[in-house]
Amino acid sequence: MIWLLLLGSLAAILIAAEFFTNALEHLGERLGISEGVTGSLFAAVGTAMPETMVPVLALMAGTDDPVLNQEIGVGAISALLLSLLIIPVATELPENVNGVLWIRRRKDTLPVGNITGAMVFQGTMLPALGLLLTSWQPQPAVLAAYATTVAGALWLRLQASGRGLKVWHLGVSGPLYLAFLSMALSGLS
């Protein structure tokens, strides 16, 4: 029964994506704004909202009892299945289907704006909500991630301000990630 519900929900997402893309195109035209603004503002918030609400609901519904959290959060579905398959498909599928629909209509600015705006929305809203709703304390692994990210960003900025970015400049990100990974796995966390 749960699989039928899952398949029905996926079908509903696909159908809703058609209505969503049409409605956003008409909204942008009616407001007289560009496709880039429509995609990066309205589409981004609309498609990023499910991904934003998953951790918010988890924080709000959580208790100190892990067994009760399991029952509240996932019921008959394992947490691993939920986190690795169902939530990513349910939250990313609308964004991807919207992009495919817009590309088929030769409106490539909308999906690019959607993805860019969604990254900005999620990159600001989720950390802000996490800081506000939890008793977060910076851990060494988080600080290592921050340090390697800043180092990578500064490296790319320095290279871009010179003669432009080359492919090998981007390759610096790999060793920085490996450095972070080794710091996180070495017991700093």
Order of alpha helices (4+ residues) and beta strands (2+ residues): alpha-alpha-alpha-alpha-alpha-alpha-alpha-alpha
